[in-house]
């Protein structure tokens, strides 16, 4: 912006009265001496007394050459004095003097002829110590050269905040010549600048208080570079002379744009590294697919995007190949969506768990088909339909203020799994190449965790399907017993497998009740469990004693790839009102009798199936109508944080409450005792003796 033309008057009309002394003459210590035509001292200033060492009463009336001049130069000085008096031309020079105390000093002189109103002639001598004069000259020269060549902008303003002088560096910073600065205030110089007004306020405060302002950061555009914001560091100091008179304000301006940008870039890099470290710690804390996707979305918002979505190809979720042809749509399942604030963009996103079909022209389809990122730095109205899942969603994204879009593929082990979808609404900056690099880094780290989670999920689903297919579906009433059961898989995919229960009708109204636990997990454990359950069914049909049945199961287990299992086998006889029970290393059942505290049955523990060589024994207990037997596996009661006895006491306490329907009792036990993070599955079987009809 050009400075307004404003001439400075030659006789400055702003001076309305006397001003204080500058103090410079005091620094120089200039002595004044007046001589008559004979060379006698007529007037003698206090500075002369200090310079030459003679008080006025000793100097006045004496010949100056005898008082002021070294005897070696007396004749020369007398001749120079005569020339001045005769011609009227002044003389300047420096020569030694001898002070009253006998010391010698080099003094600089200025001599000139004076006339008074009577026509009488006098000589005026101005004298100053040459060392002091030279020091002041050096200081001025140094200051002048330093100011002129300084790489920072320097300015002096008077008490009315008008520029008195500026150095070339400040002229370059402002893009205005030094001449156009002089006589104007900052606001007059840059009338359209908000920073100029702030600077004037700061100048006025420094002038008033005398407190300096150091390294104040301001942002401004100047005529030197009107299209680019610059960052300046401003320092202001009040100027005073040696007498304390306020002369104005000195200002220093440094363009720190590059340093500011470097600091911003360094801080951005630090935050990006922190985000990557945070992602490494927060993503993949479990093998749950949905939770892993949510963790990725949570890390991306709000540091990288205002809205983030994690989508997987439906084929990948189902464990099938994920390649797409150019004209093929993408069938995508939304796993997670996250926003840093309430926004209509959330309504435009696919809800987690929903499967949507995206046409070949959609950007997310392009991302998962090509395995490359898609970035639209500035989103236009024409881009929104290619981003949104529907025309209605495109309108919602427009209202939400989506102005920049980025999608990066989730690739693990060479396979495209899906995409990380990022949008900006509140953040005014568009996505940059640095943002793209960060998004790809996050996606690469998360994709491996997502891939692990989806394979574990598939393995878990397979094992769970096998496990449930091997478990019985028994009638609620059989052989004089009312029966309820539950199976609860473990929290982790690899832990599904080994627990089972069974209800087997036998001859003469008897019923066999079985609960077992194959050590290990996964499909192998579920397969072993299926074999043992089949063998138990076959052996139970022979009406064997519980001990004999466990002996046969023990031998069968020994041949199943060194498998080991625990098991409780019980046979209820409603006619005898008895139950015969044998235990192979399993936790004891609980008997609950009306009006009595629940009790853990005292059974010989026995050895687990598959150990071999250990005898089993059968225990007979009485069971009356209304009595209940509770069979369970260790996943119900065992934890790493509590002793087993404490957990068994908690089981007995829950069973000691008011009588509940068996189904409700199963739910209560699972809800209260089983921990969500337990790494073991649970089998639970409750039987209640019915009153004979």
C-alpha positions in Angstrom: 0.0 0.0 0.0 1.4 3.4 -0.9 2.1 5.9 1.8 0.0 9.1 1.7 1.9 12.1 0.4 2.4 14.5 3.3 5.1 17.2 3.1 7.0 18.0 6.3 7.2 21.8 6.7 10.6 23.3 6.9 9.8 25.2 10.0 8.1 22.5 12.0 4.8 23.9 13.2 4.6 21.2 15.8 7.2 22.9 18.0 5.1 25.2 20.2 7.5 26.1 23.0 11.0 25.6 24.4 12.4 22.1 24.6 14.8 20.7 27.2 18.5 20.6 26.7 19.9 17.7 24.7 22.9 17.0 27.0 25.3 16.4 24.1 27.3 19.5 25.0 27.5 18.3 28.5 29.0 15.1 27.2 31.6 17.0 25.1 32.3 19.4 28.0 32.8 22.3 25.6 34.7 25.2 27.2 34.0 28.9 26.2 36.7 31.6 26.4 36.5 35.2 25.2 39.7 37.3 24.6 40.3 40.9 24.0 42.5 42.3 21.2 45.6 42.0 23.4 44.9 38.3 24.0 43.8 38.8 27.6 41.1 36.5 29.0 37.8 38.5 29.3 35.3 35.6 29.9 36.0 32.2 31.4 33.3 29.5 31.5 33.0 26.8 34.2 33.9 24.2 31.6 37.1 26.1 30.9 37.9 26.0 34.6 37.4 22.2 34.5 39.4 21.7 31.3 42.4 23.9 32.1 42.4 23.6 35.9 42.4 27.4 36.5 39.5 29.0 38.4 38.0 32.1 36.9 39.6 34.5 39.4 43.0 33.2 38.3 42.4 33.2 34.6 40.5 36.4 34.0 42.8 39.3 32.9 45.8 37.1 32.1 47.2 36.4 28.7 45.5 33.4 27.3 48.7 32.1 25.7 50.2 31.8 29.2 47.2 30.1 30.7 45.9 27.9 27.9 48.8 27.0 25.7 51.7 24.7 26.2 54.9 26.7 26.1 56.3 24.7 23.2 53.4 26.0 20.9 53.0 29.5 22.4 54.5 31.4 19.4 52.4 29.4 16.9 49.2 30.1 18.8 50.0 33.8 19.1 50.5 34.0 15.4 47.2 32.2 14.7 45.4 34.5 17.1 46.7 37.5 15.3 45.6 36.2 11.9 42.1 35.6 13.3 41.9 39.1 14.7 43.2 40.7 11.6 41.4 38.7 8.9 38.2 37.7 10.7 38.6 34.1 9.4 38.2 31.4 12.0 40.7 28.7 12.8 40.3 25.2 14.0 42.9 22.7 15.2 44.2 20.7 18.0 47.4 21.0 20.1 48.6 20.2 23.6 47.8 22.4 26.6 49.4 22.4 30.0 47.0 22.4 32.9 47.5 24.2 36.1 48.6 21.0 37.8 51.4 20.6 35.1 49.7 17.7 33.2 49.3 17.8 29.5 46.2 17.3 27.5 45.4 17.4 23.8 42.6 19.9 23.2 40.6 20.7 20.0 40.0 24.4 19.4 37.6 26.5 17.4 38.5 30.2 17.2 36.6 33.1 15.6 36.4 36.9 15.8 33.5 38.6 17.5 32.2 42.2 17.3 30.0 43.9 19.9 27.5 46.7 19.4 30.2 49.3 20.0 32.4 47.9 17.2 35.0 46.5 19.6 36.7 43.3 18.6 37.0 40.1 20.6 38.0 36.5 20.0 35.9 33.5 21.0 37.5 30.2 21.7 35.6 27.0 22.0 37.7 24.1 23.4 37.0 20.5 24.1 39.1 17.5 25.2 40.1 15.8 21.9 39.8 12.3 23.3 36.2 13.0 24.3 35.4 14.4 20.9 37.0 11.5 19.1 35.0 9.0 21.3 31.7 10.8 20.5 32.7 10.8 16.8 33.4 7.1 16.9 30.2 6.3 18.7 28.2 8.3 16.2 30.0 6.7 13.3 29.5 3.3 14.7 25.8 3.9 15.4 25.3 5.4 12.0 27.0 2.5 10.2 25.3 -0.1 12.4 21.9 1.4 11.8 22.4 1.7 8.1 23.7 -1.8 7.6 21.7 -3.6 10.3 19.6 -6.5 8.9 16.8 -5.7 11.2 14.4 -2.7 10.9 15.2 0.2 13.1 13.2 3.4 13.6 13.2 6.5 15.8 9.9 8.2 16.5 9.4 11.5 18.4 7.1 12.1 21.3 4.1 12.5 18.9 4.9 9.0 17.5 6.0 10.4 14.1 8.9 8.8 12.4 12.1 10.8 12.7 14.4 8.3 11.0 14.3 4.8 9.7 17.1 2.5 8.4 17.2 0.9 5.0 16.1 -2.5 6.4 12.9 -1.1 7.8 12.2 0.6 4.4 12.6 -2.7 2.8 10.3 -4.5 5.3 7.6 -2.0 4.8 8.1 -1.4 1.1 8.1 2.4 1.7 11.1 4.7 1.3 12.7 6.3 4.3 11.7 9.8 3.1 8.0 8.7 3.1 8.3 7.5 6.7 9.6 10.8 8.1 6.9 12.9 9.7 4.2 10.2 9.7 2.8 8.0 12.4 2.5 4.2 11.8 -1.2 4.5 11.3 -0.8 7.3 8.7 1.9 5.3 6.9 -0.2 2.1 6.7 -3.8 3.2 7.1 -5.3 -0.2 6.2 -3.2 -2.2 8.6 -4.7 -3.5 11.9 -1.1 -4.1 13.1 -0.3 -0.4 12.7 -3.0 0.6 15.1 -1.7 -2.0 17.6 1.8 -0.7 17.2 0.8 2.9 17.9 -1.0 1.8 21.1 2.2 0.0 22.2 4.3 3.0 21.3 2.1 5.3 23.4 2.3 2.9 26.3 6.1 2.7 26.2 6.3 6.4 25.9 4.1 6.9 28.9 5.6 4.3 31.3 9.2 3.9 30.1 8.7 0.1 30.3 10.2 -1.5 27.2 8.2 -3.9 25.0 10.4 -6.8 24.0 9.8 -9.4 21.2 6.1 -8.7 20.7 4.8 -11.0 17.9 2.6 -9.3 15.3 1.2 -10.5 12.0 0.8 -8.1 9.1 0.8 -7.6 5.3 3.0 -4.7 4.0 3.4 -3.0 0.6 6.6 -5.0 0.3 4.7 -8.3 0.0 0.9 -7.5 0.1 -0.2 -11.0 -0.9 1.7 -12.8 2.0 1.2 -12.7 5.7 4.4 -12.0 7.5 5.3 -12.5 11.2 7.3 -9.7 12.9 9.0 -9.5 16.3 8.7 -5.9 17.6 10.7 -4.4 20.4 10.2 -0.8 21.6 12.3 1.3 24.0 11.8 4.9 25.3 14.6 7.3 24.4 15.9 9.7 27.0 18.9 12.0 27.1 21.5 12.2 30.0 19.3 14.7 31.8 16.3 12.3 31.6 14.4 14.3 29.0 12.1 12.0 26.9 13.1 12.3 23.3 10.8 9.7 21.7 10.8 5.9 21.1 13.1 3.6 19.3 11.7 0.6 17.6 13.2 -2.7 16.3 11.4 -4.9 13.8 12.6 -8.3 12.7 10.8 -10.4 10.1 10.6 -13.9 11.7 8.3 -15.4 9.1 10.8 -18.2 8.3 11.5 -18.9 11.9 7.8 -19.0 12.6 7.1 -21.4 9.7 10.0 -23.6 10.8 8.6 -23.7 14.4 5.1 -24.5 13.1 6.6 -27.3 10.9 8.6 -28.6 13.8 5.6 -28.6 16.1 3.5 -30.2 13.3 6.1 -32.9 12.9 6.2 -33.5 16.7 2.5 -33.8 16.9 2.5 -36.2 13.9 5.1 -38.4 15.6 3.1 -38.3 18.8 0.0 -39.3 16.9 1.8 -42.2 15.3 3.1 -43.3 18.7 -0.4 -42.9 20.1 -1.8 -45.0 17.3 0.7 -47.8 18.0 -0.4 -47.8 21.6 -4.2 -47.4 21.1 -4.9 -49.4 18.0 -5.2 -53.2 18.3 -5.6 -53.5 22.0 -7.9 -56.5 21.5 -8.7 -58.9 18.7 -12.2 -57.5 18.3 -12.7 -56.3 14.8 -15.2 -53.6 15.5 -13.3 -52.2 18.5 -10.0 -52.1 16.4 -11.8 -50.1 13.8 -13.2 -47.7 16.4 -9.7 -47.2 17.8 -8.4 -46.2 14.4 -11.2 -43.7 13.9 -10.7 -42.3 17.4 -7.0 -41.7 16.7 -7.7 -39.9 13.4 -10.1 -37.4 15.0 -9.6 -34.6 15.6 -5.9 -34.4 14.9 -6.1 -35.5 11.3 -9.8 -35.1 10.4 -13.0 -33.7 11.7 -14.9 -36.9 10.6 -13.4 -40.3 10.1 -14.9 -43.6 9.0 -13.5 -47.1 8.8 -15.0 -49.3 6.1 -14.2 -52.9 5.1 -15.1 -54.8 2.0 -17.8 -57.3 2.8 -15.8 -60.0 1.0 -12.9 -59.4 3.4 -15.1 -59.6 6.4 -16.4 -62.9 5.2 -12.9 -64.2 4.5 -13.2 -64.1 0.6 -11.0 -62.5 -2.1 -11.4 -58.7 -2.3 -10.3 -57.8 -5.9 -12.7 -55.5 -7.9 -13.1 -55.1 -11.6 -13.2 -51.6 -13.1 -16.9 -51.7 -13.6 -17.7 -53.6 -10.4 -19.3 -51.8 -7.4 -17.8 -52.1 -4.0 -19.9 -53.8 -1.3 -18.7 -52.2 1.9 -19.5 -52.8 5.6 -19.1 -49.8 7.8 -17.2 -50.7 11.0 -16.8 -47.3 12.7 -17.5 -43.6 12.3 -16.3 -40.8 14.5 -16.7 -37.0 14.5 -14.9 -34.4 16.7 -18.1 -32.4 17.1 -21.8 -32.7 16.4 -22.2 -32.5 12.7 -24.7 -33.5 10.0 -21.9 -35.4 8.3 -22.5 -38.2 10.9 -26.0 -38.7 9.5 -24.6 -38.9 6.0 -22.2 -41.7 7.0 -23.1 -45.4 6.9 -24.0 -46.5 10.4 -21.6 -49.1 11.8 -22.6 -52.6 10.9 -24.5 -51.6 7.8 -23.6 -53.0 4.4 -23.8 -50.5 1.4 -23.1 -50.8 -2.3 -20.9 -48.1 -3.8 -20.9 -47.6 -7.5 -17.7 -47.8 -9.6 -17.6 -44.0 -9.9 -17.5 -43.4 -6.1 -14.2 -42.3 -4.6 -14.1 -45.0 -1.9 -14.6 -47.6 -4.7 -11.7 -46.2 -6.6 -9.6 -46.3 -3.4 -10.2 -50.0 -2.6 -10.1 -51.0 -6.3 -6.7 -49.4 -7.1 -5.2 -49.7 -3.6 -4.1 -46.1 -3.9 -5.2 -42.9 -1.9 -7.8 -40.5 -3.2 -7.5 -36.8 -2.2 -9.6 -33.9 -3.1 -8.0 -30.8 -1.6 -10.9 -28.5 -2.2 -14.3 -30.3 -2.5 -16.8 -28.7 -4.9 -20.5 -29.4 -5.2 -19.8 -31.7 -8.1 -17.5 -33.8 -5.9 -20.0 -34.5 -3.1 -22.1 -37.1 -5.0 -18.9 -39.1 -5.6 -18.1 -39.0 -1.9 -21.5 -39.7 -0.4 -23.5 -42.9 -0.3 -26.6 -41.3 -1.7 -27.9 -38.0 -3.2 -29.5 -37.2 0.2 -26.2 -37.8 2.0 -24.4 -35.6 -0.5 -26.7 -32.7 0.4 -26.0 -33.4 4.1 -22.3 -33.3 3.6 -22.7 -30.0 1.8 -24.6 -28.5 4.7 -22.0 -29.9 7.1 -19.3 -27.9 5.3 -17.2 -30.7 4.0 -14.5 -28.9 2.1 -11.6 -31.4 1.9 -11.6 -35.2 1.5 -9.1 -38.0 1.8 -9.4 -41.8 1.5 -6.5 -44.1 2.0 -6.6 -47.9 1.6 -6.2 -50.4 4.4 -3.7 -52.9 3.0 -2.4 -55.8 5.0 -0.2 -58.6 3.7 -0.7 -57.4 0.1 -4.5 -57.4 0.3 -6.8 -54.4 0.2 -9.1 -54.7 3.2 -11.1 -51.5 3.0 -10.5 -47.7 3.4 -10.0 -45.0 6.0 -12.3 -42.2 5.0 -11.5 -38.7 6.2 -13.3 -35.4 5.9 -12.7 -31.8 7.1 -15.4 -29.4 8.1 -14.2 -27.2 11.0 -10.5 -27.4 10.3 -10.1 -24.7 7.7 -6.9 -26.1 6.2 -7.3 -28.5 3.2 -5.6 -31.9 3.3 -2.0 -31.7 2.3 0.7 -34.1 1.1 1.9 -34.3 4.7 -1.6 -35.2 5.9 -1.7 -37.9 3.2 1.6 -39.4 4.4 0.3 -39.4 8.0 -3.0 -41.0 7.0 -1.2 -43.7 5.0 1.1 -44.4 8.0 -1.9 -44.7 10.3 -3.8 -46.9 7.8 -0.7 -49.2 7.3 -0.3 -49.7 11.1 -4.0 -50.2 11.7 -4.6 -52.5 8.7 -2.3 -55.2 10.2 -4.3 -55.0 13.4 -7.6 -55.1 11.6 -6.4 -58.1 9.5 -5.4 -59.9 12.6 -8.8 -59.1 14.2 -10.8 -60.2 11.2 -8.9 -63.6 11.0 -9.4 -64.2 14.7 -13.0 -63.2 14.3 -13.4 -65.7 11.5 -11.6 -68.4 13.5 -13.7 -67.6 16.5 -16.9 -67.8 14.5 -15.9 -71.1 13.0 -14.9 -72.6 16.4 -18.1 -71.2 18.0 -20.2 -72.6 15.2 -18.6 -76.0 15.6 -18.9 -75.8 19.4 -22.6 -75.0 19.3 -23.3 -77.7 16.7 -21.7 -80.2 19.1 -23.7 -79.1 22.1 -27.1 -80.8 22.8 -30.5 -79.3 22.6 -32.3 -81.1 25.4 -35.9 -80.9 26.5 -36.6 -78.8 29.6 -38.0 -81.8 31.4 -36.7 -85.4 31.3 -36.6 -88.4 33.7 -38.1 -86.5 36.6 -35.7 -83.6 36.2 -36.3 -80.0 35.1 -33.1 -78.9 33.3 -31.6 -75.6 32.1 -28.2 -74.9 30.5 -26.0 -72.2 29.1 -22.9 -72.0 27.0 -20.9 -68.7 27.0 -17.9 -68.5 24.6 -14.7 -66.8 25.7 -13.9 -63.2 24.9 -11.0 -64.0 22.6 -11.4 -65.9 19.3 -8.7 -68.5 20.0 -10.2 -69.5 23.4 -13.5 -71.0 22.0 -13.7 -74.7 22.1 -13.4 -77.1 25.0 -16.4 -76.8 27.4 -19.5 -79.0 27.0 -22.5 -80.3 28.9 -25.0 -83.1 28.1 -28.3 -84.4 29.3 -28.7 -88.1 28.3 -32.0 -90.0 28.9 -31.4 -93.6 30.1 -33.6 -96.6 30.6 -36.0 -96.9 33.6 -36.5 -93.1 33.7 -32.9 -92.4 34.7 -31.0 -89.4 33.3 -27.2 -88.9 32.9 -25.9 -85.4 33.5 -22.4 -84.5 32.1 -20.2 -81.4 32.3 -16.7 -81.4 30.9 -13.8 -79.2 29.9 -11.2 -80.1 27.3 -7.9 -78.3 28.1 -6.8 -76.1 25.2 -8.8 -73.9 22.9 -9.8 -73.4 19.3 -11.0 -75.8 16.8 -8.8 -78.7 18.1 -10.4 -78.4 21.5 -13.9 -78.3 20.0 -13.1 -81.3 17.9 -11.8 -83.3 20.9 -14.9 -82.2 22.9 -17.2 -83.6 20.1 -15.4 -86.9 20.2 -15.7 -87.2 23.9 -19.3 -86.3 23.9 -20.1 -88.9 21.2 -18.2 -91.5 23.3 -20.0 -90.5 26.4 -23.4 -91.0 24.7 -22.3 -94.4 23.5 -21.0 -95.5 26.8 -24.0 -94.1 28.7 -26.4 -96.2 26.6 -24.7 -99.3 28.1 -25.9 -98.2 31.6 -22.4 -98.4 33.0 -21.5 -97.3 36.4 -20.1 -93.7 36.5 -16.6 -95.0 37.5 -16.6 -97.5 34.6 -17.7 -94.9 32.1 -14.9 -92.5 33.2 -12.4 -95.3 32.9 -13.4 -95.9 29.2 -13.3 -92.2 28.5 -9.9 -92.0 30.1 -8.5 -94.6 27.6 -10.3 -92.9 24.7 -8.8 -89.5 25.7 -5.3 -90.9 25.9 -5.5 -91.8 22.2 -6.7 -88.3 21.2 -3.3 -86.6 20.5 -2.4 -86.4 24.2 -5.6 -84.4 25.0 -6.6 -83.9 28.6 -10.1 -83.1 29.9 -11.9 -82.8 33.2 -15.4 -84.3 33.6 -18.2 -84.9 36.0 -20.6 -87.7 35.2 -23.8 -88.2 37.2 -26.8 -90.6 36.9 -30.1 -89.6 38.5 -32.5 -92.4 39.5 -35.9 -90.9 40.3 -37.2 -94.2 41.8 -34.4 -94.4 44.4 -34.3 -90.6 44.8 -30.5 -90.9 44.4 -27.8 -89.6 42.2 -24.5 -91.5 41.6 -21.6 -89.2 40.7 -18.0 -89.7 39.6 -15.4 -86.9 39.1 -12.4 -86.8 36.8 -10.4 -83.8 38.0 -13.4 -81.3 37.7 -14.7 -78.7 40.1 -17.4 -80.2 42.4 -21.1 -79.7 41.7 -23.3 -77.7 44.1 -26.4 -79.2 45.8 -29.1 -76.8 46.8 -31.8 -78.1 49.1 -34.8 -76.1 50.2 -34.3 -74.6 53.6 -30.6 -75.4 53.8 -27.5 -73.6 52.7 -26.0 -74.6 49.3 -23.1 -77.0 49.6 -20.2 -78.1 47.4 -20.5 -81.9 47.1 -17.5 -83.7 48.7 -16.4 -85.9 45.9 -13.1 -87.7 45.3 -11.5 -85.4 42.8 -9.9 -88.0 40.6 -7.5 -87.4 37.8 -8.3 -85.7 34.5 -9.2 -87.8 31.6 -6.1 -88.7 29.5 -3.7 -88.9 32.5 -4.3 -92.7 32.8 -3.5 -95.1 35.6 -5.6 -93.4 38.3 -8.8 -95.1 39.6 -12.1 -93.3 39.8 -14.8 -93.7 42.5 -18.5 -93.2 42.6 -20.3 -91.2 45.3 -24.1 -91.6 46.0 -26.1 -88.7 47.2 -29.8 -88.3 48.1 -31.9 -86.0 46.0 -35.5 -85.1 47.1 -38.1 -83.3 45.1 -37.1 -79.6 44.9 -33.4 -80.3 45.3 -31.1 -78.8 42.6 -27.7 -79.8 41.3 -25.5 -77.1 39.7 -22.7 -78.3 37.3 -20.3 -75.7 35.8 -16.8 -75.4 34.3 -14.0 -73.4 35.7 -14.6 -70.4 33.4 -17.5 -69.4 35.6 -15.6 -69.0 38.8 -11.8 -68.8 38.1 -10.1 -65.4 37.6 -6.5 -64.2 37.9 -7.4 -61.6 40.5 -9.2 -63.7 43.1 -8.5 -66.9 45.0 -10.7 -69.9 43.9 -12.2 -70.4 47.3 -13.4 -66.8 47.3 -15.1 -67.3 44.0 -16.7 -70.5 45.0 -18.1 -68.8 48.1 -19.5 -66.1 45.8 -21.2 -68.9 43.8 -22.8 -70.4 47.0 -23.9 -67.0 48.1 -25.8 -66.4 44.8 -27.4 -69.8 45.0 -28.5 -69.1 48.6 -30.9 -66.5 47.6 -34.7 -66.9 47.0 -35.6 -69.8 44.7 -35.7 -68.7 41.1 -36.8 -70.4 37.8 -33.8 -72.3 36.5 -33.5 -70.2 33.3 -33.4 -67.0 35.4 -30.8 -68.7 37.8 -28.5 -69.5 34.8 -28.7 -65.9 33.6 -27.9 -64.6 37.2 -24.9 -66.8 37.6 -23.4 -65.8 34.2 -24.2 -62.1 34.6 -22.7 -61.9 38.0 -19.7 -64.3 38.0 -18.4 -64.5 34.4 -16.0 -61.6 33.5 -16.2 -60.2 30.0 -12.4 -60.3 29.7 -12.2 -64.0 30.9 -10.1 -66.0 28.5 -12.1 -69.2 29.1 -15.5 -70.3 28.0 -18.3 -71.5 30.3 -20.6 -74.5 30.4 -23.4 -74.4 33.0 -26.1 -77.0 33.7 -28.7 -76.9 36.5 -31.1 -79.7 37.2 -34.1 -79.7 39.7 -35.8 -82.8 41.0 -39.5 -82.8 40.2 -42.2 -84.2 42.5 -43.4 -87.5 41.0 -46.8 -87.3 39.4 
